[in-house]
Amino acid sequence: MIAPISALVSIIAGLYFYYFVNKQDSGTERMKEIASAIKTGANAFLKREYTVLVMFVVVVAALIVVFLPAPIWSTSEPLKNVALGTAYMFGSFCSALAGFMGMSVATKANVRAANAAQQGLNKAFPIGFRGGAVMGLAVVGIGLLGVSTVFAITGVPPTEVIPAVLAYSFGASSLSLFAKAGGGIYTKTADISADLVGKVELSIPEDDPRNPAVIADNVGDNVGDVAGMGADLFDSYVASIVAAMILGSAPALSSATYVQIPLVFAGLGILAAVIGALTVRVGAKGDPGGALNAGTYVTCFIFGILTAIATWYLGFPWQLWGAAIVGLTAGIVIGITSDYFTSEDKAPVLKTAEASETGPAVNIITGFSYGLRSVIFPLIGIAIAAAVAYKICYPLGGSDTAMSVEYAVYGIALAALGMLSIVGLTVSNDAYGPIVDNSKGIAEQSGLSEEVIAVTDELDKAGNTAKAITKGFAIGAAGLTVIALLAAFQEIASRAGYNVAFDIMHPMVLLGALIGVAVPAVFSAMVMLGVGRNAQRMIAEIRRQFREIPGLREGKEGVKPDYAKCVDIATVGALRELMPASLVAILATLIVGFVGGIEALGGFLAGAIFSSLLLALLMANAGGLWDNAKKLIESGKHGGKGSEAHKAAVVGDTVGDPFKDTAGPSLNTMITVMSLVASMFAVLIVQYNLLHLLGLA
Amino acid sequence: MIAPISALVSIIAGLYFYYFVNKQDSGTERMKEIASAIKTGANAFLKREYTVLVMFVVVVAALIVVFLPAPIWSTSEPLKNVALGTAYMFGSFCSALAGFMGMSVATKANVRAANAAQQGLNKAFPIGFRGGAVMGLAVVGIGLLGVSTVFAITGVPPTEVIPAVLAYSFGASSLSLFAKAGGGIYTKTADISADLVGKVELSIPEDDPRNPAVIADNVGDNVGDVAGMGADLFDSYVASIVAAMILGSAPALSSATYVQIPLVFAGLGILAAVIGALTVRVGAKGDPGGALNAGTYVTCFIFGILTAIATWYLGFPWQLWGAAIVGLTAGIVIGITSDYFTSEDKAPVLKTAEASETGPAVNIITGFSYGLRSVIFPLIGIAIAAAVAYKICYPLGGSDTAMSVEYAVYGIALAALGMLSIVGLTVSNDAYGPIVDNSKGIAEQSGLSEEVIAVTDELDKAGNTAKAITKGFAIGAAGLTVIALLAAFQEIASRAGYNVAFDIMHPMVLLGALIGVAVPAVFSAMVMLGVGRNAQRMIAEIRRQFREIPGLREGKEGVKPDYAKCVDIATVGALRELMPASLVAILATLIVGFVGGIEALGGFLAGAIFSSLLLALLMANAGGLWDNAKKLIESGKHGGKGSEAHKAAVVGDTVGDPFKDTAGPSLNTMITVMSLVASMFAVLIVQYNLLHLLGLA
């Protein structure tokens, strides 16, 4: 009961914030006009994206109905197949809904925060933050309400719930993958193209209204960073709950409670996030970055208290609480270390900025190297969190080794859940970033005064810091979640009568692992090449407009670029590029499974987890530090704006764009989708796989 | 007996080639002067490097004598400890000797090939190739002779030989690691600095004698690409033989033959390489790249025939021959696919060159993406080779599962050996590259005619193609070798009474694996940051010379830059930077082992193998394709030399330099060293490790 009630509380709090944002004034006609262009572009993109995805979802739902949980021609319960297809569609609908809600309010909050910035930082900040909080609370509220609904309908006996929540989670994840990849390609196409022609070739400022790509760039912040990122965390959040439920339904644990504990903890996490979000505020000369981080710490603290009370009151073993807290702590540690690698006053950014004086190549090498170096602490953090959670919960099984292992892997799943428990606030902080980035853009385009722009700049900087921390959090949480999902996959296979260990020296596990290592690399390459191709088309269009529209370059009164054309190119290109990469990830999983069997697929998932954690951390942190090195130079260091060092730093920043906003974050979702596909099909794969059928494995 | 005889044949053939190269004329006074400057610089570097390394080797040897195979205070056979220390020193001596011999002849062959280029391609080519072949044959000859010697002294009974050959291999590898990392830092420091100041800032051609870094750059080709690369393959070669010997000494196989088969196959590989090398020749208007590749195929074919005869004559099971041939075939396939990603007429290079028109950032993103994509085929190749070799040899064990597994992993080791069997020729082709690159430099600096420079250019291009293939080969072979070494590590632990499976869901294995994934990234970062730091020092010096030496920039008659100063900066910097990264790799292995125990260390090695294969393939291929995209533009495409596209491509090429010549290839050696350290200390780690002592694992 805690879960649906908390979910409703969260949705109500979200509606309150929405009402708060909506009642604010949205400023001058010019501001309204710009905001409306952004909103129109963003809605147009989402509408076209969802139109494509509806077809995809329907096709996959049909396949599920035909094949899962058992081929429809061979099952005595065809209704189960229909239920599974429905749960899948419901999951993707919930994911789309959360993204859409977040984006709707973001495109309202941006202009209102810009307008309020005229009355000072402390007026503008809550609009930006609460706009983001709508998204954050929608993600957790809808996510948990959805899981609770599926559970309420199918949950007795507990083992029956598994295929249904898996299908729900798979629906959420597959939609998230497209939303993240599509939005990521869109946003970076627009960003890179606008920068390369505007800043580099013509030396006009960022967000200059003469630039034909400026609206597309602002739209990109919304569809990529708000809707896409919301979908990303929606998917990790739901997957972590589902992984814990699957492991909690193990016969060895023999108690329905273990299926429900994840729902209880998740519900309490939501309450903590709502309270935390309400405490976030900043004074007239306050520090918005500090306010966001303080909100995070408050939420963590409240979560710790609430879950301790629940554990005591409901009589759960204390070890489970311990596992959740271990995950939460690891999340904070990972966030802080990624902050080190992207902070403007720490060695990585300082050295990369300094290296820019020697030209773009040395800037790239330096930033890339620090990005490589940055992976060590998060990986150790994930490793220790998983091992400690395992060790804490292992003794619950007493002297029975098999049962101890069940408890122990359940502990890993709870650690993942603990890390994601505060996701309501994480998403709020994260969505705050693109909202105030938009505010800055609107302030510049509508000719507000220098002081107002300075205020929006201050807000924007805080967004970047908060983003670095939450990104580290998101990757760490995804890492633990997919480890839990791997355990869930193993559990499902073993319930289907196929007990298996993923021994790395087993030839099929090794084969799978080596192939798995390659898939995230190929996936990243495909989305980044998509950005490159798309950007080339858009750059040609921007150059054409500057060449062919008389007076545009000089900024003649009344001359306007054709913004809609750029929005359209970004939209069409993103939709064309997002599908192949996502399909490769899903199909590779199915091929490895149906050819090589469970061992190969387990190895494949493990290899893919290792490789995508490595690449995601590298890309997120390298991208963030290149961005901040450029900002540091723009603040006057190493020659300031327009210097050779600045040009070099812009190259690094541009390389970092698809790293940190397209490929890096999509990898989280990709690996979750792959893990869920494996679990969905595990029972079928046990029965049908080529090498076993040929007697070769 | 086949092994030492083949090794001697190889050394004799090497001496014949050396004599052939040495008797050629070395041209004009100016040419001799330049060649002598390169030789002096290269010798100075090696001398200083070896001076540092001797201290390191002595310290490690002392530690080995004290602690291994058992602590000297607790053993009844202290002589064994001394023997181990001696074998270690012998291994590092052999590795250094092979590198030194190769480099000595390379610094003779370069100028002689440049001189012979005046009489045509078919006169110059054999000098370049045979110069490289001395290195190739020295590597395999010395390597195999060394292992055979250690075996002959300690080889009865076969199990006694294991610690000794391990120590020999560890000696070879640790020296190789330093040689590769040090040489790689040196060569790229010089290359990047020379290019950035010369080509980019002052727009003077490559290899222009006015550039103060030009001699350092030519020296770098020798110490990095010849001596370093020779050491790298020396280490993989020895390690693959040793891994097969360890697995072949398993009690289950119960026959001394299995320890000797690797030596027999390696010996036959050498004979094949000698015959192959003798067949390499090219006509007056012939195609040197084709000649090199033809030599490779001839060698593979002869190896197949010779080993088939030996298998039949000596009555080895045919499955073992099959495993070796599987490895060899996989090597060829990997080589061909990496050729695709770096060829001037294939999509990756063409698209990257095209992307350069949009500026350096898009060039980087495109090249990096293709680099990511390129990892898939080699990884699948390694995966299938390992799985097939395993499956082929598994039935040899009959119905006994444990014995079948012993045969099967022995099969993997033989596949690695098969892939490395033709290493004599691979190294010859690879060393050919820097020799003719030097020839081109000497031809330009000594003012030979345009036609002669064109001939050296032709030779140089063939070197680049051959290099791409052999690099793929080297990484693939290292991959299989370290998998075999992981099996060897497991075997050694199990003989010490600790039977263990590396199940990825075991918490210590998982912990180790996640940390292992991070280490290659940190290692790469450290060596690349080393290059960056070193290049900044050197760039400052080059700029100073152009500023302070009157007439230098204008190229006034008689004005010469201070070449020696640049050589010195590169040397001192490389020595300072090479140590920390290498120590991190070794110490991380020991810490994980002595804290977490055998499971953690096994997971650690597996994680490090996955991550370093991914990074090494990415870096080698991305670096190669950026290089060739630049060359394509220089040949006149997309605006040709001096265009904006060319400038962008130069940035990509510069970023690729430390990727492909410093970090990428060092990773091979790093992972071998880590695997050998683990095996060396396995017995001690079984007895002493923190978490077991605390009762936590």
Interface residues (C-beta under 8 A of the other chain):
Chain A: I192 L196 V200 A355 T358 G359 P360 A361 V362 I364 I365 T366 F368 S369 Y370 G371 L372 R373 V375 I376 L379 I380 I382 A383 I384 A386 A387 Y390 K391 A408 V409 I483 L486 A487 Q490 A501 F502 D503 I504 M505 P507 M508 V509 L510 L511 G512 A513 L514 I515 V517 A518 V519 A521 V522 S524 A525 M526 M528 L529 V531 G532 A535 Q536 I539 G602 G603 A606 G607 F610 S611 L613 L614 L618 V650 V651 T654 V655 P658 L696
Chain B: I192 L196 V200 A355 T358 G359 P360 A361 V362 I364 I365 T366 F368 S369 Y370 G371 L372 R373 V375 I376 L379 I380 I382 A383 I384 A386 A387 Y390 K391 A408 V409 I483 L486 A487 Q490 A501 F502 D503 I504 M505 P507 M508 V509 L510 L511 G512 A513 L514 I515 V517 A518 V519 A521 V522 S524 A525 M526 M528 L529 V531 G532 A535 Q536 I539 G602 G603 A606 G607 F610 S611 L613 L614 L618 V650 V651 T654 V655 P658 L696
